[in-house]
Amino acid sequence: MAKNELNCANIQKNIPKFINRQMKDDEIMAFTEHVRNCPECYEELSIEYLIVVDMNKLDDVDGFNLDNELNRLIDKSRERVENRKRMFGLKVFLAFVLTMFAAYVIAYLIFW
């Protein structure tokens, strides 16, 4: 139980970093996974998000749904991480292809 409390304390301490998009990719994934599975941390995220969110949204009570907003924030954060991972894989593949092409051109020029 103490380990979970420590984890929750760490998660709750980092809520402002999450809201302000100041986390690294691995931190985002761990944070969002924990918040999705911990009602206490989700509630704390809700409270802090309400403090930070544009208060104009709160004026339009019918148009603002806190759970939808938080889930959208969590989903978008995870999506950005996954997109960066895919782009990194694509960059590595392209670098490999270009390296192989350059090696082929050099070998062709040397041996022909």
C-alpha positions in Angstrom: 0.0 0.0 0.0 2.8 2.4 0.8 4.3 1.9 -2.7 0.9 2.8 -4.3 0.6 5.9 -2.1 4.1 7.0 -3.0 3.2 6.4 -6.7 0.0 8.4 -6.3 1.9 11.2 -4.5 4.4 11.3 -7.4 1.6 11.2 -10.0 -0.3 14.0 -8.2 2.8 16.1 -7.9 3.3 15.9 -11.7 -0.3 16.8 -12.7 0.7 20.4 -13.5 3.5 19.1 -15.8 1.0 16.9 -17.6 -1.6 19.7 -18.0 1.1 22.1 -19.3 2.6 19.5 -21.6 6.0 19.4 -20.0 6.4 15.7 -19.6 8.6 13.4 -21.6 7.0 10.6 -23.6 7.7 7.8 -21.1 6.4 10.0 -18.3 3.2 10.7 -20.3 2.5 7.0 -20.9 3.1 6.0 -17.2 1.1 9.0 -16.0 -1.9 8.4 -18.2 -1.9 4.7 -17.5 -1.9 5.4 -13.8 -4.6 8.1 -13.9 -6.9 5.9 -16.0 -6.7 3.2 -13.3 -6.7 5.2 -10.1 -9.9 7.0 -9.2 -8.1 9.2 -6.6 -5.5 10.5 -9.0 -8.2 11.0 -11.7 -10.2 13.1 -9.3 -7.1 15.2 -8.4 -6.4 15.6 -12.1 -10.0 16.8 -12.6 -9.7 19.4 -9.8 -6.4 20.8 -11.1 -7.6 20.7 -14.7 -10.6 22.8 -13.7 -8.3 25.3 -12.1 -6.2 25.6 -15.2 -8.8 25.2 -17.9 -10.1 28.3 -19.6 -12.9 29.6 -17.3 -14.9 30.7 -20.3 -15.7 27.0 -20.9 -17.2 26.7 -17.5 -19.7 29.5 -18.3 -21.3 27.4 -21.0 -22.4 24.6 -18.6 -24.2 22.7 -21.3 -21.2 22.6 -23.6 -18.6 21.6 -21.0 -18.2 18.0 -19.8 -15.2 17.5 -17.5 -14.9 13.8 -18.1 -14.9 14.3 -21.9 -12.3 17.0 -21.6 -10.0 15.0 -19.4 -10.4 11.9 -21.6 -9.6 13.9 -24.7 -6.5 15.4 -23.0 -5.3 11.9 -21.9 -6.1 10.4 -25.4 -4.4 13.3 -27.3 -1.3 13.0 -25.0 -1.0 9.3 -25.6 -1.6 9.8 -29.4 1.2 12.4 -29.6 3.6 9.9 -28.0 2.5 7.1 -30.3 2.9 9.4 -33.3 6.4 10.4 -32.3 7.3 6.7 -31.9 6.0 6.0 -35.4 7.9 8.9 -36.9 11.1 7.8 -35.2 10.7 4.3 -36.7 10.1 5.9 -40.1 13.2 8.1 -39.7 15.3 5.1 -38.8 14.0 3.1 -41.8 14.7 6.0 -44.2 18.2 6.5 -42.8 18.9 2.8 -43.4 17.5 2.9 -46.9 19.6 6.0 -47.7 22.7 4.5 -46.2 22.2 1.3 -48.3 21.7 3.4 -51.4 24.8 5.5 -50.7 26.8 2.3 -50.2 25.5 0.9 -53.5 26.5 4.1 -55.3 29.9 4.1 -53.8 30.5 0.4 -54.6 29.3 1.0 -58.1 31.6 4.0 -58.6 34.6 2.1 -57.2 34.1 -1.3 -58.9 32.8 -0.2 -62.3 
